[in-house]
Amino acid sequence: MNNYFIKEEKIRFQHIDYAGIVFYPRFLEMLNGIVEDWFEEALDRPFSKMHETNGIPTVDLKVQFKKAARLGETLTKKLWVKKLGDSSLLCGFRFEDEQGKTCVEGEVTLVNIAFGENRDSIKAEAFTEEMRNKISKFVV
C-alpha cells in the first residue's frame, strides 16, 4: 500500500542559482508547498481557512541534500507520516529526479497550534479525531 502524498514540480528559473541548479532554500519552499498541498488536498484543511484560528508551524527540520536538481527537470515530491502524536506530526519527505534518484530528503516536525483571541498567544492543540483519521492514512 502506498501511503505517500505525491506531487510533481518543474524546476523553473526562479528556483535556480547562477550555476543552474536549485538554490537550497528553494527546496525548503518546495517542502512547504507540498505540506500546504497535503493539508488542502488530502486532509481538507486548507491553510486559507486553518490560519483564521490555528496554524501548523515547523518546529524541527532535518534535511540532506543528495543530488543537484537542474532547470527544466521535474521533481517528484513525496511526503508521509512517520509518527502521529497528540498535537504533532513527524513527516518524512523525499524529492526525486526523473530517474528516481533522490535530490533531497529529510524529516519535518509540525505542531498543530491554536492562537489566542488576539493572536497574542500560541499553544499546542490536539488534533481532532477526524483529523487524526485523515492523517493516519499517510502513516508509513
N, C-alpha and C positions, 0 to 999 in steps of 0.2 A: 504494500500500500504506500502511495506517495503522499506524504504529509507536508510537502513543501508548498509555500506560496511562491509563484514564479512570475516574473515579469522580464521583458526584454527592454534594453535601452541601447540606442545607437550612440556611438561616441561622436559628438559634434565638436566644432571648433571651440565652443565655449568651455569644453572640458579639458582642453589640452594646454600644454606649456610650449615653450619655444622649440623643444626637442620633438614635438609632435606626439607626445604621449600624455595620458591622463595625469594631470597635476593632482597629487594625492588628496588634497582637501575635497576635490570634486567627487572622489569615491565616497567620502562621508556624506556629501549632499545626496548622492545616489542611494546610499543606505537609508537616509531619512526619507527619501522618496518612496522606497519600497515599503517602509514601515507605514507611511501615511496611506499608500495604496492598499496595503493589507487591512488596515483598520477600516477604510471606507468600503472596499470591495468584498472582503471576506467576513469581516466582523460587523458590518453595518453600523459603524461608529465613526462617521466622517469627522475629521479634525474641525471642520467649519462649525459643526454642532457641538462636539465634545468640548471645545475650548471656551464655550459660553460659561461652563461651570467647573470643568475638570481639565486635566492635562495628562500627558504620558511622557514625561521627560526621560532622557537618557541619564542614568546615574553612574554607569560604568561602561567602558568600551575597550575592547581588545581587538587589534587589527594587525594582520600580517599581509604585507604586500609581496606577492609571489612572482608576478609577471606583468610587464608593461602592457597597457591597452592603448591602441592607436586610433587616430582619426579615421572614421569610416567603418570601424568594426562594430559589431553588435554583441553586446554582453547579455548573457542570461543570468539574471539575478535571482537567487533563491534565499528564502527566509523560512525558518522553522523554530519551534519552541523546544528548548532543552529542559526547561524547568518552569512550572507554573506555581507561583507562591500565592499567598492571600492577596497581596496588592502589587506583586512584582512578577516580571517575566524575564527569564534568561533566554534570549534568542540566539541561534546560530545563523550565520549568513555566509554565502559564497557567491562570487561573481565569476563566471566562466566565459572564456572567449568562444569563438565559433567552432573551435576544435575540441571544446570541452576542457581546456586547460584552465586551472584556477589562476585568476589575476589577483584577487584579494579575498580574504576570508577572515572570520573572527566571531566574536560574541558581543552582544549588546544587552545590557540590563536596562529595562524600562520599568518605571514605577507609576502606577495609577494614583493620581493625586486629586484632591478637591481643593478649590480655592475658598478662602474666607469670603464673607459677604462683600467686602470692598476690595477683594484681591490682596488684602493686607497680610494674609497668612496662607500657608500651603501645608497640607498634611496628607500622608498616605491614606488611601481609602481602598478597602477590599473590593475586588471585582464582584459584580453581581453574579448570581448563579447562572443566569442566562449568558452573560459574557464569558464566564468560565467554560460553559459548554461549547461555545463557539471557538474559543481559543484552544480547547483541548483537542480539537480536530487536527491541529497542527503540531502536536507533541510528537517528537521523534525519539 
